[in-house]
Amino acid sequence: MIALVRRPGPRLTEGLVTHIERVPVSSEAALAQWDAYVTALTENGWRCLEVLPADDHPDAVFIEDTVVMWRNAAVLTRPGAPERRGEVDAVESHLADLGCFTLRVQAPGTLDGGDVLKIGDTVYVGRGGRTNAAGIAQLRAALTPLGARVVAVPVTRVLHLKSAVTALPDGTVIGHPPLVDDPGLFPSFLPVPEESGAHVVDLGSGRLLIATSAPRTTTLLADLGWHPVPVDIGEFEKLEGCVTCLSVRLRGTYPNPHRAGR
């Protein structure tokens, strides 16, 4: 299992904020939290590959927004915020090294990876401020021949779909109800008590990466038989980030790229 990551750059404190009030961000604390996040992935069996920095782009650390993975195919996005579109190229070169088939969302389509939630063969895509109908149509055209069912869902209360919901390994969607437009769109929905509790990363073997800012949700998931792995990402939460958006997870067998360790 491979995770693509990108360390926070010198302009992180200038990152975009859309749905929350801007508060000061500590670059030093953010780097320490990012290091701990990468360590948590590594200690749970993931090989982390660091993508080249994009220091001119404050939000580049949120690498998940640059690509949607489906098996060995990679759909390179066209971020909804024009100032983020320069983040994509370096990600493409790593995916090529890994042997992935790549294609790109084209104008007028926009698509952020944070708007894409995959559960089995179903791909939910949030239609909101960063992802438009043309972007969803292009993703559907790319993934349907590969066996995916692409379902568009509204997102009006948060930045991305995965700011509102993610999924447990058994397919249950979890979310904080005030932030979810329509929980009934998902076959199985489990409400959680905290906003940041809506975000988990499936690490494998029942382990779930979750923010330390969601202690009640952590207890709830542990009581249900999961094994939470808490990480502090508080500086990134100030920029509407969560545990999902700091990495791109590739599940499968890939060669060691010659750029590994850059």
VENLIN-V215579 format. One record per backbone hydrogen bond with DSSP energy under -0.5 kcal/mol. NH is the residue of the N-H (numbers start at 1). CO is the residue of the C=O. If there is no record, write none. Layout:
nh=NH co=CO
nh=NH co=CO
This chain:
nh=2 co=250
nh=3 co=47
nh=4 co=248
nh=5 co=49
nh=12 co=9
nh=14 co=11
nh=15 co=12
nh=27 co=25
nh=30 co=26
nh=31 co=27
nh=32 co=28
nh=33 co=29
nh=34 co=30
nh=35 co=31
nh=36 co=32
nh=37 co=33
nh=38 co=34
nh=39 co=35
nh=40 co=36
nh=41 co=37
nh=42 co=38
nh=43 co=39
nh=44 co=40
nh=44 co=41
nh=45 co=42
nh=46 co=41
nh=47 co=1
nh=48 co=46
nh=49 co=3
nh=50 co=48
nh=51 co=5
nh=51 co=49
nh=57 co=54
nh=58 co=56
nh=60 co=57
nh=62 co=59
nh=63 co=61
nh=64 co=245
nh=65 co=62
nh=66 co=63
nh=67 co=64
nh=68 co=75
nh=69 co=67
nh=70 co=73
nh=73 co=70
nh=74 co=101
nh=75 co=68
nh=76 co=74
nh=76 co=103
nh=77 co=66
nh=78 co=111
nh=82 co=80
nh=84 co=81
nh=85 co=82
nh=87 co=84
nh=88 co=85
nh=91 co=88
nh=92 co=88
nh=93 co=89
nh=94 co=90
nh=95 co=91
nh=96 co=92
nh=97 co=93
nh=98 co=94
nh=99 co=96
nh=100 co=95
nh=101 co=72
nh=103 co=74
nh=105 co=76
nh=109 co=106
nh=111 co=78
nh=113 co=65
nh=115 co=112
nh=116 co=113
nh=117 co=115
nh=117 co=124
nh=119 co=122
nh=122 co=119
nh=123 co=149
nh=124 co=117
nh=124 co=122
nh=125 co=151
nh=126 co=115
nh=127 co=153
nh=128 co=126
nh=128 co=131
nh=132 co=110
nh=136 co=132
nh=137 co=133
nh=138 co=134
nh=139 co=135
nh=140 co=136
nh=141 co=137
nh=142 co=138
nh=143 co=139
nh=144 co=140
nh=145 co=141
nh=146 co=143
nh=147 co=144
nh=148 co=143
nh=149 co=121
nh=150 co=148
nh=151 co=123
nh=151 co=149
nh=153 co=125
nh=155 co=127
nh=162 co=114
nh=163 co=160
nh=164 co=160
nh=164 co=161
nh=165 co=161
nh=166 co=174
nh=168 co=172
nh=171 co=168
nh=173 co=188
nh=174 co=166
nh=175 co=190
nh=176 co=164
nh=177 co=175
nh=179 co=176
nh=180 co=177
nh=181 co=179
nh=185 co=182
nh=186 co=183
nh=190 co=173
nh=191 co=189
nh=192 co=175
nh=197 co=194
nh=198 co=195
nh=199 co=196
nh=200 co=198
nh=201 co=209
nh=203 co=201
nh=203 co=207
nh=204 co=207
nh=207 co=204
nh=208 co=227
nh=209 co=201
nh=210 co=229
nh=212 co=231
nh=214 co=211
nh=218 co=214
nh=219 co=215
nh=220 co=216
nh=221 co=217
nh=222 co=218
nh=223 co=219
nh=224 co=220
nh=225 co=222
nh=226 co=221
nh=227 co=206
nh=228 co=226
nh=229 co=208
nh=231 co=210
nh=233 co=231
nh=236 co=233
nh=237 co=233
nh=238 co=234
nh=239 co=236
nh=240 co=237
nh=241 co=236
nh=245 co=242
nh=246 co=242
nh=247 co=244
nh=248 co=4
nh=249 co=247
nh=250 co=2
nh=251 co=249
nh=252 co=250
nh=254 co=252
nh=257 co=255
nh=260 co=257
nh=262 co=259
